[in-house]
Amino acid sequence: MTLTHHEHTPSEEHPFAEIVRILGKGKKGSRPLTQDEAYRAMTMILADEVLPIQLGAFLMLMRVKEETAEELAGFAHAAREFIQKESPIFEGGQGGFSVDLDWSSYAGKRRHLPWFLLAALLLVENGVTIFMHGAKGHSPDRIYTENVLHHLGLTAATSIAEAQQQLQTQRFSYLSLDHFCPTLHDIIQLRPILGLRSPVHTLVRLLNPFDAPFSIQGIFHPSYRAVHQHAAMLLNQPHMAVLKGEGGETERNPDVECLVQSVHDGELSDENWGALFTHRHVKSENLDPQQLALLWRGEIEDEFAQATVIGTVAVALKLLGKAETKEAAHELATHFWLNRNREKYGSI
């Protein structure tokens, strides 16, 4: 068995060895990467200049220490450069359209249905152009966005050009990571082999490939909220919000208080959104994605699902500057929901 697809002499140190050494030189000798070092590391990984054994060591050393905002910003900067070099069409505003809101969807749902999809579509119906990106299949017990779109009469894009066309014609497109950065997708798929998530799971949420002025992200572990917030600031993202989403997706859980941490033109802000119920709802016994369209069409009642949609839309409206207060955002989101076009979404 060979460990490398690159020829390398035993005496010559591989350029990526320095990165591994910085991260792994013992408790006293190791340190986080600088933003520039992180940029160089991810640039090498995406250029296929790293040996498989080095990549494994890098991913797990990063996992043990956890990513800093500077490292995330460096990784994301390198990935964005790589994506836009490979696919210049990603530069927003071409062809008479631009993306308003970048929405990442990588976690998948396990306890509840992906009600956030209805939140995104409600915003779309009210004039917001949304590009959603994600990945599927790395955890078999979860429901991934790509697999449920057809229940709403939607199809996932299978190329960047198709995503652009969908954005122009319907203001919404979902594109899987493997169609615009296969290398990062392949690394995410290593989770069952390594047994752990890697920094790429965090990085992909920050990609914003169409360079939308607004970005919204959900995380599962609360400690990552501030890291995402600071990384977005280092990346000069004009407006961004991150919250501990239900299941790790960009979805406000109406049963609990929700802390939203934001960046607006280089200024950081934190805002608490209160729970919408005084009691906790029981997890659904059967997660049937057909209920997404049924709820939209008003054919079923579900107070938790409806509150999830309205609550998530309210957070997005506040981020987008379409409401000045939380109360006004919630009122506008409720208005949107009550006045939606109920005939719009149904199974293909």
Summary of the structure (lengths in Angstrom):
residues: 348
radius of gyration: 20.5
end to end distance: 47.5
largest distance: 69.9
contacts: 1152
relative contact order: 0.13
helix: 47%
strand: 13%
